[in-house]
């Protein structure tokens, strides 16, 4: 994948540096909540973005939510704080102890027997065809993973971060917390190289998981790298807007749309939305237990782009190639 556009954006950000201390604090605080919310939401934590902010920023207990969900939130925020404290280091300096420490902080008080330790039992990913390594192989795989990190300085920082994420989650060295550990490692590598962290949004969950499974079952890693690159691109835009004195934090919504709600907002038939989804023009953010497809609010703008291109007589294949 070509990272020239993202490299150029980072150069623009570097030209603004050093950023004002107050601006850096504001951005760090926002990303601390957003990364914690999204990473936990991907794993099934039910705290909303606002509830996550209350727990992270104010230490408030949210009624109706479990102790585990509160601990997942505070632990992730603490792990991210530790990750940020390492950014003066280089990827080549990372050790197995660093990864074990991230995992220990994530699961502290949740699974003390396993936190900070490699798994000694076989594990499976629910609903996935991926076969994970035998636990006896994990120590050697992790040793080789660190050796690979030390020998990969020639990779573009985004490629390195995406590949490290993929490799760690594929080794699946822990009983639980592999995804969160991999995303924190990925963002530590990005921060070490001067890039902002990548936020894998809740609405990207299905595409994100599918991209990993595709690569893990013999397919290309291209989809996975694209998802990470797009996430970095969004974060660069947030930093650049803030550096230019514009509104830095985009309005976020936890509300997902049913197919009928999306269709109504864009004045299209439900069948058209289903067809465009089947053709890969629209992405589903979540599927409910009852089988209903839910869409992120940003799909409204995407439908409008499709409508505009259709009015210009582009075919669906041509539209798919034109859309980002």
C-alpha positions as a Markdown table, in Angstrom:
| # | Residue | x | y | z |
|---|---|---|---|---|
| 1 | Unk | 0.0 | 0.0 | 0.0 |
| 2 | Unk | 1.2 | 3.5 | -0.8 |
| 3 | Unk | 1.4 | 5.7 | 2.3 |
| 4 | Unk | 2.6 | 8.9 | 0.5 |
| 5 | Unk | -0.5 | 10.9 | 1.3 |
| 6 | Unk | -0.4 | 10.1 | 5.0 |
| 7 | Unk | 3.4 | 10.8 | 5.1 |
| 8 | Unk | 2.6 | 14.2 | 3.6 |
| 9 | Unk | -0.1 | 14.9 | 6.2 |
| 10 | Unk | 2.3 | 14.0 | 9.0 |
| 11 | Unk | 4.8 | 16.4 | 7.5 |
| 12 | Unk | 2.1 | 19.1 | 7.7 |
| 13 | Unk | 1.6 | 18.2 | 11.4 |
| 14 | Unk | 5.3 | 18.2 | 12.0 |
| 15 | Unk | 5.5 | 21.8 | 10.7 |
| 16 | Unk | 3.0 | 22.8 | 13.4 |
| 17 | Unk | 5.1 | 21.2 | 16.1 |
| 18 | Unk | 5.7 | 21.8 | 18.9 |
| 19 | Unk | 2.0 | 22.2 | 19.7 |
| 20 | Unk | 0.9 | 24.3 | 22.6 |
| 21 | Unk | 1.0 | 22.3 | 25.9 |
| 22 | Unk | -2.7 | 23.1 | 26.5 |
| 23 | Unk | -3.7 | 21.8 | 23.1 |
| 24 | Unk | -1.6 | 18.7 | 23.6 |
| 25 | Unk | -3.4 | 18.0 | 26.9 |
| 26 | Unk | -6.8 | 18.5 | 25.3 |
| 27 | Unk | -6.0 | 16.2 | 22.5 |
| 28 | Unk | -4.5 | 13.6 | 24.8 |
| 29 | Unk | -7.6 | 13.7 | 27.0 |
| 30 | Unk | -10.0 | 13.3 | 24.1 |
| 31 | Unk | -8.0 | 10.4 | 22.6 |
| 32 | Unk | -7.8 | 8.8 | 26.0 |
| 33 | Unk | -11.6 | 8.5 | 26.2 |
| 34 | Unk | -12.1 | 7.7 | 22.6 |
| 35 | Unk | -9.5 | 5.0 | 22.4 |
| 36 | Unk | -10.8 | 3.4 | 25.6 |
| 37 | Unk | -14.4 | 3.6 | 24.5 |
| 38 | Unk | -13.8 | 2.2 | 21.0 |
| 39 | Unk | -11.4 | -0.6 | 22.0 |
| 40 | Unk | -13.6 | -1.8 | 24.7 |
| 41 | Unk | -16.8 | -1.5 | 22.6 |
| 42 | Unk | -15.2 | -3.8 | 20.0 |
| 43 | Unk | -14.9 | -6.4 | 22.7 |
| 44 | Unk | -18.5 | -6.1 | 23.9 |
| 45 | Unk | -18.2 | -3.5 | 26.7 |
| 46 | Unk | -21.6 | -1.7 | 26.9 |
| 47 | Unk | -20.5 | 1.6 | 28.4 |
| 48 | Unk | -21.4 | 4.5 | 26.0 |
| 49 | Unk | -18.9 | 7.1 | 25.0 |
| 50 | Unk | -20.3 | 9.5 | 27.6 |
| 51 | Unk | -20.3 | 6.9 | 30.3 |
| 52 | Unk | -16.7 | 6.0 | 29.4 |
| 53 | Unk | -15.8 | 9.7 | 29.8 |
| 54 | Unk | -17.4 | 9.8 | 33.2 |
| 55 | Unk | -15.5 | 6.8 | 34.4 |
| 56 | Unk | -12.1 | 7.9 | 32.9 |
| 57 | Unk | -12.2 | 11.6 | 33.6 |
| 58 | Unk | -14.2 | 11.8 | 36.8 |
| 59 | Unk | -14.0 | 8.3 | 38.3 |
| 60 | Unk | -17.8 | 8.2 | 38.5 |
| 61 | Unk | -19.5 | 4.8 | 38.8 |
| 62 | Unk | -22.3 | 4.3 | 36.2 |
| 63 | Unk | -25.4 | 2.7 | 37.5 |
| 64 | Unk | -26.5 | -0.5 | 35.8 |
| 65 | Unk | -23.1 | -1.4 | 34.5 |
| 66 | Unk | -21.0 | -4.3 | 35.8 |
| 67 | Unk | -17.8 | -4.0 | 37.9 |
| 68 | Unk | -15.9 | -5.8 | 35.1 |
| 69 | Unk | -17.0 | -3.1 | 32.6 |
| 70 | Unk | -15.8 | -0.4 | 34.9 |
| 71 | Unk | -12.4 | -2.1 | 35.4 |
| 72 | Unk | -12.0 | -2.7 | 31.6 |
| 73 | Unk | -12.5 | 1.1 | 31.3 |
| 74 | Unk | -10.1 | 2.3 | 34.0 |
| 75 | Unk | -7.5 | -0.4 | 33.1 |
| 76 | Unk | -7.4 | 0.5 | 29.4 |
| 77 | Unk | -7.0 | 4.2 | 30.3 |
| 78 | Unk | -4.1 | 3.3 | 32.6 |
| 79 | Unk | -2.5 | 1.1 | 30.0 |
| 80 | Unk | -2.8 | 3.9 | 27.4 |
| 81 | Unk | -1.1 | 6.3 | 29.9 |
| 82 | Unk | 1.8 | 3.8 | 30.2 |
| 83 | Unk | 2.0 | 3.5 | 26.4 |
| 84 | Unk | 2.2 | 7.2 | 26.0 |
| 85 | Unk | 5.1 | 7.3 | 28.5 |
| 86 | Unk | 7.1 | 5.1 | 26.2 |
| 87 | Unk | 7.0 | 7.2 | 23.0 |
| 88 | Unk | 10.6 | 8.4 | 23.4 |
| 89 | Unk | 11.7 | 4.8 | 22.8 |
| 90 | Unk | 12.1 | 3.0 | 19.5 |
| 91 | Unk | 10.2 | -0.1 | 18.2 |
| 92 | Unk | 13.5 | -2.0 | 18.3 |
| 93 | Unk | 13.7 | -1.4 | 22.1 |
| 94 | Unk | 10.5 | -3.2 | 22.8 |
| 95 | Unk | 10.6 | -6.5 | 24.7 |
| 96 | Unk | 8.2 | -9.3 | 25.7 |
| 97 | Unk | 8.1 | -7.7 | 29.1 |
| 98 | Unk | 6.5 | -4.6 | 27.6 |
| 99 | Unk | 3.8 | -6.6 | 26.0 |
| 100 | Unk | 3.2 | -8.6 | 29.1 |
| 101 | Unk | 3.0 | -5.4 | 31.1 |
| 102 | Unk | 0.3 | -3.9 | 28.8 |
| 103 | Unk | -1.7 | -7.1 | 29.2 |
| 104 | Unk | -1.3 | -7.1 | 32.9 |
| 105 | Unk | -2.6 | -3.6 | 33.3 |
| 106 | Unk | -5.6 | -4.4 | 31.0 |
| 107 | Unk | -6.8 | -7.4 | 33.0 |
| 108 | Unk | -5.7 | -6.3 | 36.5 |
| 109 | Unk | -8.6 | -7.1 | 38.9 |
| 110 | Unk | -10.5 | -8.9 | 36.2 |
| 111 | Unk | -8.4 | -12.0 | 35.7 |
| 112 | Unk | -5.5 | -11.9 | 38.1 |
| 113 | Unk | -4.6 | -15.5 | 37.5 |
| 114 | Unk | -3.9 | -14.9 | 33.8 |
| 115 | Unk | -3.0 | -11.2 | 33.5 |
| 116 | Unk | 0.6 | -10.6 | 32.4 |
| 117 | Unk | 1.0 | -14.3 | 31.5 |
| 118 | Unk | 1.0 | -16.3 | 28.3 |
| 119 | Unk | -1.8 | -18.8 | 28.0 |
| 120 | Unk | -1.2 | -22.4 | 28.8 |
| 121 | Unk | -4.5 | -23.7 | 27.3 |
| 122 | Unk | -5.9 | -23.9 | 23.7 |
| 123 | Unk | -8.2 | -21.0 | 22.7 |
| 124 | Unk | -10.7 | -20.4 | 19.9 |
| 125 | Unk | -12.3 | -17.3 | 18.5 |
| 126 | Unk | -16.0 | -17.7 | 18.8 |
| 127 | Unk | -17.6 | -18.0 | 15.4 |
| 128 | Unk | -14.3 | -18.0 | 13.5 |
| 129 | Unk | -12.6 | -20.6 | 11.4 |
| 130 | Unk | -9.2 | -19.4 | 12.4 |
| 131 | Unk | -7.0 | -22.0 | 14.1 |
| 132 | Unk | -4.8 | -20.4 | 16.8 |
| 133 | Unk | -1.4 | -21.7 | 17.7 |
| 134 | Unk | -0.9 | -24.4 | 20.3 |
| 135 | Unk | -0.1 | -22.9 | 23.7 |
| 136 | Unk | 3.3 | -24.7 | 23.8 |
| 137 | Unk | 4.3 | -22.7 | 20.7 |
| 138 | Unk | 3.4 | -19.3 | 22.2 |
| 139 | Unk | 6.8 | -18.5 | 24.0 |
| 140 | Unk | 8.8 | -19.2 | 20.8 |
| 141 | Unk | 6.3 | -17.3 | 18.7 |
| 142 | Unk | 6.6 | -14.3 | 20.9 |
| 143 | Unk | 10.3 | -14.5 | 21.0 |
| 144 | Unk | 10.4 | -14.5 | 17.2 |
| 145 | Unk | 7.8 | -11.7 | 17.2 |
| 146 | Unk | 10.1 | -9.4 | 19.2 |
| 147 | Unk | 13.1 | -10.3 | 16.9 |
| 148 | Unk | 10.9 | -9.4 | 13.9 |
| 149 | Unk | 10.1 | -6.0 | 15.5 |
| 150 | Unk | 13.8 | -5.3 | 16.0 |
| 151 | Unk | 14.5 | -6.1 | 12.3 |
| 152 | Unk | 11.6 | -4.1 | 10.7 |
| 153 | Unk | 12.9 | -0.6 | 10.8 |
| 154 | Unk | 12.7 | -0.3 | 7.0 |
| 155 | Unk | 8.9 | -0.6 | 7.1 |
| 156 | Unk | 6.7 | 2.5 | 6.9 |
| 157 | Unk | 5.5 | 3.3 | 10.5 |
| 158 | Unk | 1.8 | 2.6 | 9.6 |
| 159 | Unk | 2.7 | -0.6 | 7.8 |
| 160 | Unk | 4.8 | -1.7 | 10.8 |
| 161 | Unk | 2.0 | -0.8 | 13.3 |
| 162 | Unk | -0.6 | -2.7 | 11.2 |
| 163 | Unk | 1.6 | -5.7 | 10.7 |
| 164 | Unk | 2.6 | -5.9 | 14.4 |
| 165 | Unk | -1.1 | -5.7 | 15.4 |
| 166 | Unk | -1.9 | -8.5 | 12.9 |
| 167 | Unk | 1.0 | -10.7 | 14.1 |
| 168 | Unk | 0.3 | -10.3 | 17.8 |
| 169 | Unk | -3.5 | -11.0 | 17.5 |
| 170 | Unk | -2.7 | -14.0 | 15.3 |
| 171 | Unk | -0.3 | -15.5 | 17.9 |
| 172 | Unk | -3.1 | -14.8 | 20.4 |
| 173 | Unk | -0.7 | -15.2 | 23.3 |
| 174 | Unk | -3.2 | -14.6 | 26.1 |
| 175 | Unk | -6.4 | -16.3 | 27.3 |
| 176 | Unk | -8.2 | -12.9 | 27.0 |
| 177 | Unk | -7.3 | -9.3 | 26.1 |
| 178 | Unk | -5.5 | -10.1 | 22.9 |
| 179 | Unk | -7.3 | -7.5 | 20.8 |
| 180 | Unk | -6.9 | -4.7 | 23.3 |
| 181 | Unk | -3.2 | -5.5 | 23.8 |
| 182 | Unk | -2.7 | -5.6 | 20.0 |
| 183 | Unk | -4.4 | -2.2 | 19.5 |
| 184 | Unk | -2.4 | -0.7 | 22.3 |
| 185 | Unk | 0.9 | -2.0 | 20.8 |
| 186 | Unk | -0.1 | -0.8 | 17.4 |
| 187 | Unk | -0.7 | 2.7 | 18.8 |
| 188 | Unk | 2.5 | 2.7 | 20.8 |
| 189 | Unk | 4.4 | 2.0 | 17.6 |
| 190 | Unk | 2.5 | 4.8 | 15.8 |
| 191 | Unk | 3.2 | 7.3 | 18.6 |
| 192 | Unk | 6.9 | 6.4 | 18.7 |
| 193 | Unk | 7.1 | 7.4 | 15.0 |
| 194 | Unk | 5.3 | 10.7 | 15.6 |
| 195 | Unk | 1.9 | 9.6 | 14.2 |
| 196 | Unk | -1.3 | 10.0 | 16.2 |
| 197 | Unk | -3.1 | 6.8 | 17.4 |
| 198 | Unk | -5.4 | 4.9 | 15.2 |
| 199 | Unk | -9.0 | 4.7 | 16.5 |
| 200 | Unk | -10.9 | 1.5 | 15.3 |
| 201 | Unk | -14.4 | 2.8 | 15.6 |
| 202 | Unk | -17.4 | 0.8 | 16.9 |
| 203 | Unk | -19.0 | 1.0 | 13.4 |
| 204 | Unk | -15.8 | -0.5 | 11.9 |
| 205 | Unk | -16.0 | -3.6 | 14.1 |
| 206 | Unk | -17.3 | -6.0 | 11.5 |
| 207 | Unk | -15.0 | -4.9 | 8.7 |
| 208 | Unk | -12.1 | -4.9 | 11.1 |
| 209 | Unk | -12.7 | -8.4 | 12.3 |
| 210 | Unk | -13.4 | -9.6 | 8.8 |
| 211 | Unk | -10.1 | -8.1 | 7.6 |
| 212 | Unk | -8.1 | -10.0 | 10.3 |
| 213 | Unk | -9.9 | -13.3 | 9.6 |
| 214 | Unk | -9.3 | -12.9 | 5.9 |
| 215 | Unk | -5.6 | -12.5 | 6.4 |
| 216 | Unk | -5.5 | -15.3 | 9.0 |
| 217 | Unk | -7.1 | -17.8 | 6.7 |
| 218 | Unk | -4.7 | -17.3 | 3.8 |
| 219 | Unk | -6.1 | -14.1 | 2.2 |
| 220 | Unk | -4.4 | -10.8 | 1.7 |
| 221 | Unk | -3.7 | -8.3 | 4.5 |
| 222 | Unk | -4.6 | -5.4 | 2.3 |
| 223 | Unk | -8.0 | -4.8 | 3.9 |
| 224 | Unk | -6.5 | -4.8 | 7.4 |
| 225 | Unk | -3.8 | -2.3 | 6.4 |
| 226 | Unk | -6.4 | -0.1 | 4.7 |
| 227 | Unk | -8.6 | 0.0 | 7.9 |
| 228 | Unk | -5.6 | 1.0 | 10.0 |
| 229 | Unk | -4.4 | 3.6 | 7.5 |
| 230 | Unk | -7.9 | 5.2 | 7.3 |
| 231 | Unk | -8.0 | 5.3 | 11.1 |
| 232 | Unk | -4.6 | 7.1 | 11.2 |
| 233 | Unk | -5.8 | 9.4 | 8.4 |
| 234 | Unk | -8.8 | 10.4 | 10.5 |
| 235 | Unk | -6.6 | 11.1 | 13.6 |
| 236 | Unk | -4.2 | 13.2 | 11.5 |
| 237 | Unk | -7.2 | 15.3 | 10.4 |
| 238 | Unk | -8.2 | 15.8 | 14.0 |
| 239 | Unk | -4.7 | 16.9 | 14.9 |
| 240 | Unk | -4.3 | 19.2 | 11.9 |
| 241 | Unk | -7.7 | 20.9 | 12.6 |
| 242 | Unk | -6.7 | 21.5 | 16.2 |
| 243 | Unk | -3.3 | 22.8 | 15.2 |
| 244 | Unk | -4.9 | 25.2 | 12.8 |
| 245 | Unk | -7.2 | 26.5 | 15.5 |
| 246 | Unk | -10.4 | 24.7 | 14.2 |
| 247 | Unk | -12.8 | 22.4 | 16.0 |
| 248 | Unk | -10.6 | 19.4 | 16.7 |
| 249 | Unk | -13.1 | 16.8 | 18.0 |
| 250 | Unk | -15.8 | 15.6 | 15.6 |
| 251 | Unk | -19.2 | 15.0 | 17.0 |
| 252 | Unk | -19.7 | 11.4 | 17.6 |
| 253 | Unk | -22.9 | 9.4 | 17.9 |
| 254 | Unk | -23.5 | 6.0 | 19.5 |
| 255 | Unk | -26.8 | 5.6 | 17.7 |
| 256 | Unk | -26.8 | 3.1 | 14.8 |
| 257 | Unk | -29.5 | 3.1 | 12.2 |
| 258 | Unk | -31.8 | 0.3 | 11.1 |
| 259 | Unk | -32.1 | -0.2 | 7.4 |
| 260 | Unk | -35.5 | 1.4 | 7.3 |
| 261 | Unk | -34.2 | 4.5 | 9.3 |
| 262 | Unk | -31.3 | 4.9 | 6.9 |
| 263 | Unk | -33.5 | 4.5 | 3.9 |
| 264 | Unk | -36.0 | 7.1 | 5.2 |
| 265 | Unk | -33.2 | 9.6 | 5.8 |
| 266 | Unk | -31.9 | 9.3 | 2.3 |
| 267 | Unk | -35.2 | 8.8 | 0.5 |
| 268 | Unk | -34.4 | 5.3 | -0.9 |
| 269 | Unk | -36.2 | 2.0 | -0.8 |
| 270 | Unk | -35.1 | -0.6 | 1.8 |
| 271 | Unk | -34.4 | -3.0 | -1.1 |
| 272 | Unk | -32.0 | -0.4 | -2.6 |
| 273 | Unk | -30.0 | -0.1 | 0.6 |
| 274 | Unk | -29.8 | -3.9 | 0.9 |
| 275 | Unk | -28.6 | -4.2 | -2.7 |
| 276 | Unk | -25.9 | -1.5 | -2.3 |
| 277 | Unk | -24.8 | -3.3 | 0.9 |
| 278 | Unk | -24.6 | -6.6 | -0.9 |
| 279 | Unk | -22.6 | -4.9 | -3.7 |
| 280 | Unk | -20.1 | -3.6 | -1.1 |
| 281 | Unk | -21.0 | 0.1 | -1.5 |
| 282 | Unk | -22.3 | 0.3 | 2.1 |
| 283 | Unk | -20.9 | -1.3 | 5.2 |
| 284 | Unk | -22.8 | -2.8 | 8.1 |
| 285 | Unk | -21.7 | -1.6 | 11.5 |
| 286 | Unk | -23.4 | -4.3 | 13.6 |
| 287 | Unk | -25.8 | -7.2 | 13.3 |
| 288 | Unk | -28.2 | -7.7 | 16.2 |
| 289 | Unk | -29.0 | -11.1 | 17.7 |
| 290 | Unk | -32.2 | -11.0 | 15.8 |
| 291 | Unk | -30.3 | -10.6 | 12.5 |
| 292 | Unk | -31.1 | -6.9 | 11.9 |
| 293 | Unk | -28.3 | -5.0 | 10.1 |
| 294 | Unk | -27.4 | -1.7 | 11.7 |
| 295 | Unk | -25.6 | 1.2 | 9.9 |
| 296 | Unk | -23.3 | 4.0 | 11.2 |
| 297 | Unk | -24.7 | 7.5 | 10.8 |
| 298 | Unk | -21.8 | 8.3 | 8.4 |
| 299 | Unk | -23.5 | 5.9 | 5.9 |
| 300 | Unk | -26.1 | 8.7 | 5.3 |
| 301 | Unk | -23.4 | 10.8 | 3.6 |
| 302 | Unk | -22.1 | 7.8 | 1.7 |
| 303 | Unk | -25.5 | 7.0 | 0.3 |
| 304 | Unk | -25.7 | 10.7 | -0.9 |
| 305 | Unk | -22.4 | 10.2 | -2.7 |
| 306 | Unk | -23.7 | 7.1 | -4.4 |
| 307 | Unk | -26.9 | 8.9 | -5.4 |
| 308 | Unk | -24.9 | 11.8 | -6.9 |
| 309 | Unk | -22.7 | 9.4 | -8.9 |
| 310 | Unk | -25.7 | 7.4 | -10.1 |
| 311 | Unk | -27.3 | 10.6 | -11.3 |
| 312 | Unk | -24.1 | 11.1 | -13.4 |
| 313 | Unk | -24.8 | 7.6 | -14.9 |
| 314 | Unk | -21.9 | 5.8 | -13.3 |
| 315 | Unk | -22.4 | 2.0 | -12.9 |
| 316 | Unk | -22.2 | 0.4 | -9.4 |
| 317 | Unk | -18.8 | -1.0 | -10.3 |
| 318 | Unk | -17.5 | 2.4 | -11.3 |
| 319 | Unk | -19.0 | 3.9 | -8.1 |
| 320 | Unk | -17.3 | 1.3 | -6.0 |
| 321 | Unk | -14.0 | 2.2 | -7.5 |
| 322 | Unk | -14.6 | 6.0 | -6.9 |
| 323 | Unk | -15.7 | 5.8 | -3.3 |
| 324 | Unk | -13.0 | 6.0 | -0.6 |
